[in-house]
Amino acid sequence: MGWKTPKIEYVNGYKIVEVDGPTFKVYDGDRQRGDNFSYPGEAAAYATSLPKRDPSRR
């Protein structure tokens, strides 16, 4: 099967998740912020541009 565990990284308090494609999504809690990104650097740059989030609110 093509199932794999998604990679998760935190940048500026936001969660960046890699999903199939590969596609990278930025989440604020359970809510997606912005578009789907093709590269992890794009997602990280977007998360860095957002207001800093309290990392304890994962």
C-alpha positions in Angstrom: 0.0 0.0 0.0 1.0 3.6 -0.5 0.4 4.7 3.2 3.1 6.5 5.0 3.3 8.5 8.3 3.2 12.2 7.6 6.3 14.2 8.6 5.5 17.0 11.1 7.7 20.0 11.9 7.0 23.1 14.0 8.1 26.6 12.8 7.2 29.8 14.7 4.7 27.8 16.7 2.8 26.5 13.6 2.7 22.9 12.5 3.9 22.0 9.0 2.7 18.6 7.8 4.0 16.8 4.7 1.2 14.9 2.9 1.1 12.9 -0.3 2.3 14.7 -3.4 4.5 15.8 -1.7 2.5 18.7 -0.4 3.2 20.8 2.7 0.4 22.4 4.7 0.7 24.9 7.6 -1.7 24.5 10.5 -2.7 26.7 13.4 -4.1 24.1 15.7 -6.6 22.1 13.6 -7.1 24.9 11.1 -5.0 25.1 7.8 -3.4 28.5 7.1 -2.5 29.5 3.6 -2.3 27.4 0.5 -0.7 24.0 -0.1 3.0 24.4 -0.7 5.2 22.3 -3.0 8.4 22.7 -0.9 9.1 22.6 2.8 11.0 25.9 2.6 8.0 27.7 1.2 5.8 26.4 4.0 8.4 27.4 6.6 8.8 30.9 5.1 5.0 31.3 5.2 4.9 30.1 8.9 7.7 32.5 9.7 5.8 35.4 8.1 2.8 34.8 10.4 2.6 36.3 14.0 4.5 34.1 16.4 2.2 31.5 18.0 2.5 30.1 21.5 4.1 26.7 21.0 2.4 25.2 24.0 -1.0 25.5 22.2 -0.3 22.6 19.9 
